[in-house]
């Protein structure tokens, strides 16, 4: 039976060992009632039909038999309810762990994991475990316990029947293992097709505008139809094996029961066993094979669960690149100084080097602009500071303390990050601003919005700060409005370190002017790392580093770098001419 249990899913079941123990006890109780029911039914029939006793004499036994039948029904009902409760607990716990794990991985690690596949695993994959824990696992436990219990009762009474049971019963799980090898490949193919369908459909929805512009939406609809047909074919293949296995196992169990019945009948005819013994054994024979027959009918649910578990385990096995968990506490800092000492960073386990021996320092209150062509390592530098990525070599010091040793939560409380494309979550405007500080009062939220230049457009919304925005809302904000919401978050967080990542890229002149004023207020008196594309932002920096191929090629003030007429000067000229927007 061990071959029929998935090791990883067994670990999940152990996390709910209390419920699992109750489910098992319910199954054992039901098995005991099966034996008791057969025994007392045999007594009643023997006394009335062979013993010629008055029916009134067996009423106590009949009432006891009724009680046993009711107890068996209660055990069966309780087992079913508790099994589904076990499945629900496992699903809730596992889904929570998956979500926490994905959030802890961060954007760098998840960038290489297809979003559609992740959604399929957390959604459909976890749901497929219900059949395993609510049906397959309880039935597997009963198949391991009840036949053994019945065999210990039958053995002393009829060694011949016991021998037949011992020989035929193992054939069913052995046959299931053989079928499982064939079904496993088909289940895996079905699951891979489902994740592909989910990933492709999500990709189509994300790029629907582009598809419409180029007139390729019908083509993608055909691709989805083709993948759907492939999924249908894979599902039918799985069902063929499931139906075939159920038929074969049912046939095997029926033949085994018939074999017991024939041998018992012949020996009863020749007087080798008593009627009482024969009837008792005949009543128990179908019950002996019943758990194994039912296990065959639930085998498909078990295989589905095992296949889904493989995808879940793969997701849980993902690690953050060069991840480490610091333990040093970091209290609230009034000012932040940053120093990079010969820092190296890479992606995909060293296959994609990003930074190579970068060293620089940012004093408290200083504004550092980072410029360079695409792929130079600018975003990697921000990811390192946000602890999305750990350096493969070198040290990053925060007020003289290695960043790797600090608790992530403590450190991120000191950092306000304003990305190029801020995400708005489903909820109100106020909800999205107070992501930076959940305990913020309405007056504090409004003050942050005013400082970010967002208050005026917020008040023009239908419900002001209570207007629903984000995914699925009927009101969508423009790019400039989204950026001001993100800056309002930074004001509300009031962190001593600000990281800006191309915050004004692609905005019109009016929105850029509003953002420039808001950013000037935000950066005043704070240390800032600015991944800069715009001329006004670059000129306001105290110091600039120019990255190329993961290395610093120039460093200095704007005036010093302009006088050198090197890469910075060329990038600046490209920005002024509007030719290149990747400084």
ZAMARGU-4260 file (C-alpha; in steps of 0.2 Angstrom, whole numbers, plus 5000, padded with zeros to 4 digits):
<rodrens>
0) 5000/5000/5000 | 5015/5012/5003 | 5018/5012/4984 | 5000/5020/4982 | 5004/5035/4994
5) 5012/5051/4988 | 5026/5056/5000 | 5023/5074/4999 | 5005/5073/5001 | 5008/5061/5016
10) 5017/5075/5024 | 5003/5087/5021 | 4991/5074/5029 | 5002/5073/5044 | 5000/5092/5047
15) 4982/5088/5050 | 4986/5072/5060 | 4971/5075/5072 | 4958/5075/5059 | 4967/5061/5050
20) 4967/5050/5066 | 4948/5053/5068 | 4945/5049/5050 | 4955/5033/5052 | 4946/5028/5068
25) 4929/5031/5060 | 4935/5019/5046 | 4940/5006/5059 | 4924/5008/5068 | 4914/5005/5052
30) 4925/4989/5049 | 4920/4983/5067 | 4902/4986/5063 | 4904/4976/5047 | 4910/4960/5057
35) 4897/4963/5070 | 4883/4965/5058 | 4888/4949/5049 | 4889/4939/5065 | 4872/4944/5072
40) 4863/4942/5055 | 4870/4925/5054 | 4864/4921/5072 | 4846/4927/5068 | 4845/4917/5051
45) 4852/4901/5060 | 4840/4902/5075 | 4825/4905/5064 | 4827/4894/5049 | 4838/4880/5056
50) 4835/4881/5074 | 4816/4883/5071 | 4815/4896/5086 | 4801/4907/5088 | 4804/4924/5080
55) 4799/4933/5096 | 4814/4924/5104 | 4826/4933/5093 | 4819/4951/5094 | 4833/4957/5106
60) 4846/4951/5093 | 4836/4960/5079 | 4836/4976/5089 | 4854/4974/5092 | 4857/4971/5073
65) 4847/4987/5070 | 4858/4997/5082 | 4874/4990/5073 | 4867/4995/5056 | 4863/5012/5062
70) 4880/5013/5070 | 4888/5008/5054 | 4879/5021/5045 | 4884/5034/5058 | 4902/5029/5056
75) 4901/5030/5037 | 4893/5047/5037 | 4905/5054/5050 | 4920/5047/5040 | 4913/5056/5024
80) 4910/5073/5033 | 4927/5072/5042 | 4936/5067/5026 | 4930/5082/5017 | 4934/5093/5032
85) 4952/5086/5031 | 4953/5090/5013 | 4947/5108/5016 | 4960/5110/5030 | 4974/5104/5019
90) 4968/5115/5004 | 4967/5130/5015 | 4984/5128/5024 | 4993/5123/5008 | 4985/5138/4998
95) 4990/5150/5012 | 5008/5143/5012 | 5009/5144/4993 | 5003/5162/4993 | 5015/5167/5007
100) 5029/5158/4998 | 5026/5167/4981 | 5025/5184/4991 | 5042/5180/4999 | 5050/5175/4983
105) 5048/5192/4977 | 5047/5199/4959 | 5064/5193/4953 | 5062/5175/4957 | 5044/5175/4950
110) 5049/5184/4934 | 5055/5167/4928 | 5039/5158/4933 | 5025/5159/4921 | 5010/5168/4929
115) 4997/5157/4921 | 5005/5141/4928 | 5007/5149/4945 | 4988/5154/4945 | 4984/5136/4939
120) 4994/5128/4953 | 4987/5139/4967 | 4969/5138/4960 | 4965/5122/4950 | 4980/5112/4957
125) 4976/5114/4975 | 4957/5110/4971 | 4962/5094/4964 | 4969/5088/4981 | 4951/5087/4987
130) 4948/5071/4979 | 4964/5064/4986 | 4961/5069/5004 | 4942/5067/5004 | 4940/5051/4994
135) 4956/5042/4990 | 4966/5043/5006 | 4952/5038/5018 | 4948/5024/5006 | 4966/5019/5005
140) 4967/5018/5024 | 4951/5007/5025 | 4958/4996/5011 | 4973/4993/5022 | 4964/4991/5039
145) 4947/4982/5036 | 4953/4967/5025 | 4966/4963/5038 | 4953/4965/5052 | 4941/4953/5043
150) 4955/4941/5039 | 4959/4939/5057 | 4941/4935/5061 | 4939/4923/5046 | 4956/4914/5048
155) 4952/4904/5064 | 4935/4899/5057 | 4939/4894/5039 | 4958/4893/5034 | 4953/4888/5016
160) 4944/4905/5014 | 4957/4914/5023 | 4970/4907/5011 | 4960/4912/4996 | 4958/4930/5003
165) 4977/4931/5006 | 4981/4925/4989 | 4968/4936/4979 | 4968/4952/4989 | 4986/4958/4985
170) 4982/4956/4966 | 4971/4971/4967 | 4984/4984/4974 | 4997/4976/4962 | 4986/4979/4947
175) 4983/4996/4953 | 5001/5000/4954 | 5003/4994/4936 | 4989/5004/4930 | 4996/5019/4940
180) 5012/5019/4930 | 5002/5020/4914 | 4989/5033/4921 | 5003/5044/4928 | 5010/5049/4911
185) 4993/5053/4905 | 4988/5063/4920 | 5005/5073/4919 | 5001/5077/4900 | 4983/5083/4905
190) 4991/5094/4919 | 5004/5101/4907 | 4991/5105/4894 | 4980/5114/4907 | 4994/5125/4914
195) 4999/5129/4896 | 4981/5134/4892 | 4980/5145/4908 | 4996/5153/4904 | 4992/5157/4886
200) 4975/5163/4890 | 4982/5175/4903 | 4995/5181/4890 | 4981/5184/4877 | 4971/5194/4890
205) 4987/5205/4895 | 4991/5208/4877 | 4973/5210/4870 | 4976/5228/4864 | 4992/5223/4854
210) 4983/5209/4846 | 4968/5220/4841 | 4980/5233/4834 | 4989/5220/4823 | 4973/5211/4819
215) 4979/5195/4827 | 4966/5191/4839 | 4957/5178/4828 | 4973/5169/4826 | 4976/5168/4845
220) 4958/5162/4847 | 4962/5148/4835 | 4978/5144/4846 | 4967/5143/4861 | 4955/5132/4852
225) 4969/5120/4847 | 4976/5119/4865 | 4958/5116/4872 | 4956/5102/4860 | 4973/5095/4866
230) 4967/5096/4884 | 4950/5088/4879 | 4960/5074/4871 | 4972/5072/4886 | 4957/5072/4898
235) 4948/5058/4888 | 4964/5048/4888 | 4964/5049/4907 | 4946/5044/4908 | 4949/5029/4897
240) 4962/5023/4909 | 4951/5027/4924 | 4936/5017/4917 | 4947/5003/4912 | 4955/5001/4929
245) 4938/5002/4938 | 4931/4988/4926 | 4947/4977/4928 | 4947/4979/4947 | 4929/4977/4949
250) 4930/4961/4939 | 4945/4954/4949 | 4936/4958/4965 | 4920/4949/4959 | 4929/4934/4953
255) 4938/4933/4970 | 4921/4934/4979 | 4914/4921/4968 | 4929/4909/4971 | 4926/4911/4990
260) 4907/4907/4988 | 4910/4892/4977 | 4923/4884/4989 | 4912/4888/5004 | 4897/4881/4995
265) 4905/4865/4990 | 4913/4862/5008 | 4896/4865/5015 | 4888/4852/5004 | 4901/4839/5009
270) 4899/4844/5028 | 4916/4851/5030 | 4909/4867/5037 | 4893/4871/5047 | 4880/4882/5040
275) 4883/4895/5053 | 4902/4896/5048 | 4898/4896/5030 | 4885/4910/5030 | 4896/4921/5041
280) 4911/4919/5029 | 4900/4922/5014 | 4893/4938/5022 | 4911/4944/5026 | 4918/4939/5009
285) 4911/4954/4999 | 4915/4966/5013 | 4933/4960/5013 | 4935/4965/4995 | 4923/4980/4995
290) 4937/4992/5002 | 4948/4987/4988 | 4935/4988/4975 | 4931/5006/4981 | 4949/5010/4981
295) 4950/5006/4963 | 4935/5018/4959 | 4944/5032/4969 | 4961/5028/4961 | 4958/5042/4947
300) 4956/5055/4961 | 4972/5049/4969 | 4982/5051/4953 | 4975/5068/4949 | 4980/5073/4967
305) 4998/5066/4965 | 5000/5075/4948 | 4994/5092/4955 | 5005/5089/4970 | 5021/5088/4959
310) 5017/5106/4952 | 5014/5112/4969 | 5030/5105/4976 | 5040/5112/4961 | 5033/5130/4966
315) 5037/5128/4984 | 5054/5122/4980 | 5058/5139/4971 | 5071/5149/4980 | 5075/5167/4979
320) 5091/5171/4970 | 5105/5170/4982 | 5092/5172/4996 | 5097/5174/5014 | 5087/5178/5029
325) 5095/5191/5041 | 5091/5191/5059 | 5099/5208/5065 | 5086/5220/5071 | 5085/5238/5063
330) 5076/5251/5072 | 5069/5267/5065 | 5083/5277/5056 | 5082/5295/5054 | 5095/5295/5040
335) 5102/5282/5028 | 5119/5280/5020 | 5122/5267/5007 | 5139/5259/5002 | 5142/5246/4989
340) 5158/5237/4990 | 5164/5227/4975 | 5146/5220/4973 | 5142/5206/4960 | 5125/5200/4955
345) 5117/5188/4943 | 5101/5179/4938 | 5097/5161/4934 | 5111/5154/4945 | 5125/5164/4937
350) 5120/5161/4919 | 5115/5180/4917 | 5128/5191/4926 | 5120/5208/4930 | 5133/5218/4941
355) 5152/5215/4941 | 5162/5223/4955 | 5151/5239/4958 | 5157/5250/4971 | 5150/5267/4976
360) 5144/5277/4992 | 5129/5288/4995 | 5130/5299/5010 | 5115/5304/5021 | 5103/5316/5012
365) 5113/5314/4995 | 5104/5311/4979 | 5112/5298/4967 | 5106/5296/4949 | 5110/5280/4940
370) 5110/5281/4921 | 5115/5269/4907 | 5109/5260/4892 | 5096/5246/4894 | 5103/5230/4902
375) 5117/5240/4911 | 5111/5234/4928 | 5101/5249/4934 | 5086/5239/4939 | 5097/5225/4947
380) 5104/5239/4958 | 5087/5243/4964 | 5082/5225/4967 | 5097/5223/4978 | 5093/5238/4989
385) 5075/5231/4990 | 5081/5214/4995 | 5072/5206/4980 | 5090/5199/4975 | 5105/5196/4986
390) 5123/5199/4979 | 5133/5184/4974 | 5148/5193/4980 | 5153/5209/4989 | 5144/5219/5002
395) 5130/5232/5003 | 5131/5242/5019 | 5117/5252/5027 | 5124/5265/5040 | 5139/5253/5041
400) 5129/5237/5044 | 5129/5223/5030 | 5111/5223/5022 | 5111/5204/5021 | 5111/5203/5040
405) 5096/5214/5043 | 5078/5207/5044 | 5069/5211/5028 | 5054/5218/5036 | 5064/5230/5047
410) 5074/5236/5032 | 5060/5238/5019 | 5051/5249/5032 | 5065/5261/5029 | 5063/5262/5010
415) 5050/5270/4999 | 5050/5263/4982 | 5041/5272/4967 | 5042/5261/4952 | 5039/5266/4934
420) 5022/5257/4933 | 5014/5257/4950 | 5001/5244/4953 | 4984/5248/4959 | 4975/5235/4969
425) 4956/5232/4969 | 4949/5244/4982 | 4947/5262/4985 | 4959/5277/4982 | 4962/5278/5001
430) 4965/5259/5002 | 4978/5260/4989 | 4987/5275/4997 | 4987/5267/5014 | 4996/5252/5008
435) 5011/5261/5014 | 5004/5262/5032 | 4988/5253/5036 | 4985/5262/5052 | 4985/5279/5044
440) 4971/5291/5048 | 4960/5299/5034 | 4968/5316/5037 | 4986/5308/5035 | 4980/5300/5019
445) 4974/5316/5012 | 4990/5326/5018 | 5000/5313/5008 | 4989/5315/4993 | 4991/5334/4993
450) 5010/5333/4995 | 5010/5321/4980 | 4999/5333/4969 | 4985/5320/4969 | 4972/5328/4980
455) 4964/5338/4966 | 4961/5324/4954 | 4955/5313/4968 | 4942/5325/4973 | 4935/5325/4955
460) 4932/5307/4956 | 4914/5301/4959 | 4917/5297/4977 | 4933/5305/4981 | 4944/5295/4991
465) 4931/5281/4992 | 4931/5279/4973 | 4935/5261/4969 | 4950/5259/4957 | 4962/5245/4952
470) 4958/5228/4944 | 4940/5226/4939 | 4934/5243/4944 | 4924/5254/4932 | 4936/5269/4934
475) 4953/5268/4928 | 4967/5281/4932 | 4979/5288/4919 | 4998/5285/4920 | 5001/5301/4928
480) 4987/5299/4941 | 4994/5282/4945 | 5011/5289/4948 | 5004/5302/4960 | 4996/5288/4970
485) 5012/5279/4971 | 5021/5295/4977 | 5007/5298/4990 | 5011/5281/4997 | 5029/5286/4998
490) 5024/5302/5007 | 5013/5292/5019 | 5027/5280/5023 | 5039/5294/5027 | 5055/5283/5024
495) 5072/5290/5025 | 5078/5281/5009 | 5069/5284/4992 | 5071/5273/4977 | 5064/5280/4961
500) 5063/5269/4945 | 5060/5280/4929 | 5045/5287/4938 | 5041/5300/4924 | 5044/5290/4909
505) 5031/5292/4895 | 5021/5306/4904 | 5015/5322/4895 | 5023/5339/4899 | 5009/5344/4911
510) 5010/5328/4921 | 5029/5329/4922 | 5028/5346/4929 | 5016/5341/4943 | 5027/5325/4947
515) 5043/5336/4947 | 5036/5347/4960 | 5029/5332/4970 | 5046/5323/4969 | 5056/5338/4974
520) 5045/5339/4990 | 5047/5320/4993 | 5066/5320/4991 | 5070/5335/5002 | 5081/5330/5016
525) 5081/5311/5011 | 5093/5300/5004 | 5088/5295/4986 | 5093/5282/4973 | 5086/5288/4956
530) 5086/5278/4941 | 5085/5292/4929 | 5079/5295/4911 | 5075/5313/4911 | 5086/5328/4910
535) 5078/5338/4924 | 5079/5323/4936 | 5098/5320/4931 | 5103/5338/4934 | 5095/5339/4951
540) 5106/5324/4957 | 5121/5327/4968 | 5131/5313/4960 | 5129/5302/4945 | 5135/5285/4941
545) 5135/5278/4923 | 5133/5259/4921 | 5137/5249/4906 | 5137/5230/4905 | 5136/5229/4924
550) 5151/5240/4928 | 5153/5258/4933 | 5161/5267/4919 | 5159/5285/4925 | 5155/5294/4942
555) 5154/5312/4947 | 5143/5327/4948 | 5132/5332/4932 | 5144/5346/4928 | 5160/5335/4930
560) 5153/5321/4919 | 5147/5334/4906 | 5164/5341/4905 | 5172/5324/4902 | 5161/5322/4886
565) 5160/5303/4889 | 5146/5291/4889 | 5135/5302/4901 | 5137/5317/4889 | 5132/5305/4874
570) 5117/5299/4884 | 5112/5317/4888 | 5113/5322/4870 | 5102/5308/4865 | 5089/5313/4878
575) 5089/5331/4873 | 5087/5326/4855 | 5073/5313/4859 | 5082/5299/4851 | 5086/5288/4866
580) 5076/5286/4881 | 5086/5273/4890 | 5098/5284/4900
</rodrens>
